[in-house]
Amino acid sequence: MEKKSDERSEILRRLGPYLSLGTMFAAAILLGIGAGYWLDGRFGTSPWLTLTGLILGLALGVYNFIVVVVQNRPR
């Protein structure tokens, strides 16, 4: 029984870094869009800064995804 518990713990330890990837990806995109939208309202440049924020958020999300996957790959 203890062996099963140890195996489960090991699986969860290995999966841990990947469990938050979706949330981090979505947060990066939403933060970029939100900042761009706010800047558009402030400077009257709609929709250009919102689109720029979207692109930067996507880039940041992909970059973060790659960093997590590369750092936690099996060796």
C-alpha positions as CSV (number, residue, x, y, z in Angstrom):
1,M,0.0,0.0,0.0
2,E,2.8,2.4,0.9
3,K,4.4,1.7,-2.5
4,K,1.3,2.9,-4.3
5,S,1.3,6.1,-2.2
6,D,4.9,6.7,-3.1
7,E,4.2,6.2,-6.8
8,R,1.3,8.6,-6.6
9,S,3.4,11.2,-4.8
10,E,6.1,10.9,-7.4
11,I,3.6,11.3,-10.3
12,L,2.1,14.4,-8.7
13,R,5.6,15.8,-8.0
14,R,6.5,15.4,-11.7
15,L,3.2,16.8,-12.9
16,G,3.2,19.9,-10.6
17,P,5.0,22.4,-12.8
18,Y,2.6,21.6,-15.7
19,L,-0.6,21.9,-13.8
20,S,-0.6,25.7,-13.9
21,L,0.5,26.2,-17.5
22,G,-3.0,26.9,-18.8
23,T,-3.7,29.5,-16.1
24,M,-0.4,31.2,-16.7
25,F,-0.9,31.2,-20.5
26,A,-4.4,32.7,-20.1
27,A,-3.3,35.3,-17.5
28,A,-0.5,36.5,-19.8
29,I,-2.9,37.0,-22.7
30,L,-5.5,38.7,-20.5
31,L,-3.0,41.0,-18.9
32,G,-1.7,42.0,-22.3
33,I,-5.1,42.7,-23.7
34,G,-6.2,44.6,-20.5
35,A,-3.1,46.8,-20.6
36,G,-3.5,47.5,-24.3
37,Y,-7.2,48.3,-23.9
38,W,-6.4,50.7,-21.0
39,L,-3.7,52.4,-23.0
40,D,-6.0,52.6,-26.0
41,G,-8.6,54.4,-23.9
42,R,-5.9,56.7,-22.5
43,F,-4.3,57.7,-25.8
44,G,-7.2,57.2,-28.2
45,T,-5.4,54.7,-30.4
46,S,-8.0,52.0,-30.5
47,P,-7.5,49.1,-31.5
48,W,-3.8,49.2,-32.1
49,L,-2.5,49.0,-28.5
50,T,-5.0,46.3,-27.7
51,L,-3.8,44.2,-30.6
52,T,-0.2,44.9,-29.6
53,G,-1.0,43.8,-26.0
54,L,-2.6,40.6,-27.4
55,I,0.5,39.8,-29.4
56,L,2.8,40.5,-26.5
57,G,0.6,38.4,-24.2
58,L,0.7,35.5,-26.6
59,A,4.4,35.8,-27.0
60,L,4.9,35.9,-23.2
61,G,2.6,32.9,-22.7
62,V,4.4,30.8,-25.3
63,Y,7.8,31.8,-23.8
64,N,6.6,30.9,-20.3
65,F,5.3,27.5,-21.6
66,I,8.6,26.7,-23.3
67,V,10.6,27.7,-20.2
68,V,8.5,25.4,-18.0
69,V,8.7,22.5,-20.4
70,V,12.4,22.8,-21.0
71,Q,13.3,23.1,-17.3
72,N,11.2,20.1,-16.3
73,R,11.9,17.7,-19.1
74,P,13.1,14.2,-18.1
75,R,16.8,13.8,-18.2
